Every structure is written in C-alpha cells, then in structure tokens.
Amino acid sequence: MVVAAAAVAGVLIAVNSGSDGDAVAAAGAPDGPKQFGFDGFGKLKPGMRKDEAVATGELGPAPVAVVTGCEDYSFAGGPLPDPVEIAKDAELEKSYQDARRKSDELNKAADVQPGKNAGAKQYAESAQRYADSAMAIAELKKIGEQQADRSAARIERSNAAGGVSFGGGVLRLLSAPPGITTPEGIGRESTVDQLLAAYQPKGLKLDSDGRYEMAVPGHPGWVADFDTKAGKVTNFLLRSTEIRCKQAS
C-alpha cells in the first residue's frame, strides 16, 4: 500500500520475486487471522513495540527491507528477504548520505563571498565554488530520484502480500494481505459503494485520487486508508500519522 509521501519512502519492501506467488497465497491462508480491523491484525496492534510484535510469531523471520530508518516485515509465510536488493538499498542510502554531506559542505563554501577588494582570482574561485555546489545539488537530486523509483517498485510488491513497518522500534503501519476482510466485510475487490456503505457513516472521506481515509476509532494519530481503482478496493491499511521512519534533521 501506498504510504505517506514524507516517508518516501516509508514502506520499502525488497522481496525475492521467485517466491511472490506462493508467499501471497500463504499470507492469506485459511488457518491465519480472518479479519483486519481498527485494533489491528491478529496479535499485531497499532503502536506496539517491535520486540512484542516479533514475539507474536505472526511476522517473517527477518526484515525484508531496512531503509531510511524503517524496518519492514512481511507476515509469516510471506515474501522472504532478498539479500541482493537489501544490499542495493543500503548502498544507495549510503550514497545519498555521502552526497548530502558533500552538498552541505560545498553550499557552505559557496556562501563565502569575495572580499571588497578581491581580484580576478578570488572571483574565479568564488565562481568555481558555485559551480561545484550546483553539481553536488544535482547529484543529490539524482540519487534521491533513484531512491524514489526503488521505493515505488517495493511498495508495488508489498501491496501484493501486505506486511508491517516499524519506525523507531514501534509499529507504524499494518497493510492487509489478500484474502482478508474487515469485520464489516470489506476486502480487496469490494466495490466503492460497499466501502462507502460500511464506513462513510463513520467518517470515511475521499482523501486523494482513489484513496479513502478515516480516523481509526480508539487510536489517536492513526488513520485507515482504502485504495481503490476502477470502482474496486485494491488494498487497505492502518498507519500512524505521527511515527516516522526518520526524524527530520
């Protein structure tokens, strides 16, 4: 499911594509939890600590992604971590942080103006600092765009099987797997009319193109999102509006 843009990266799941089909089926297996409600999914609850959530046995053996401060897990029986993709994410994150530090340093240097009595050499050096700063900014933007592309691809994969995300060691998002419904009977392939009939009286509103949102009763700072396309629900999740993957610096 799509997550808040500020995380950009927020829900970032790298999976082994060779097992996606089996993983999706397993995530919605008949012997698993049957409903995904406002109080969570099975033993997994909004805002619970990571150690508590892992101890439930309802998550995979290890994170499927560790990016921008968040750790994302599939449900038990879901997609397994792909070490190659996780390594690529880690390398890209390091490149971004290195590029950011370099850009900050060059920007600071570019702010130093030639003195009142500066000559041609000083003005040339100043111009070079501006050029170096501009190049560093462009490189940082390029890497950021690469991160965004990988994030979008991972989110698309994660939508297929559902999962959870932790920020700061706290559960910040639960995304429903296929084959699961809410207590009101809403699941993937439910119609928008059915969705509205179930939740519009409880405050459900159209938040953006194709996404309906409402506050989660009993959990301040949490919202329920339902994504739709062509008149049908495609996926749904619970997410915190306050717990971030990475604190702003």
NORNORRA-V247222 format. One line per field, one symbol per residue. ss: DSSP state (a for helix, b for strand, c for the rest). phi: phi as a letter, one per 30 degrees, with the letter a starting at -180 (. if undefined). A space follows every 50 residues. Layout:
ss->???
phi->???
This chain:
ss->ccccaaacccccccbcaaaaaaaaaaacccccccbbbccbbccbccccba aaaaacccbcccccbbbccbbbbcbcccccbcaaaaaaaaaaaaaaaaaa aaaaaaaaaacccccccccaaaaaaaaaaaaaaaaaaaaaaaaaaaaaaa aaaaaaaaaaacbbbbbccbbbbbbcccccbcccccbcccbaaaaaaaaa aaccbbbbccbbbbbccccccbbbbbbbbccbbbbbbbbbccccccccc
phi->.dcedddgadcbccbdddcddddddddcdedcecbccdckbiddbeidde ddddddiccddaedabbhjcccbddeidecdceddddddddddddddddd dddddddddddddedecdcddddddddddddddddddddddddddddddd ddddddddedbilbbcbiibdcabcdddicbdedicbdidddddddddbd dcjdbdcaeiccbaddeibeicbccbcbahibdcaaacbdccdcdbddc
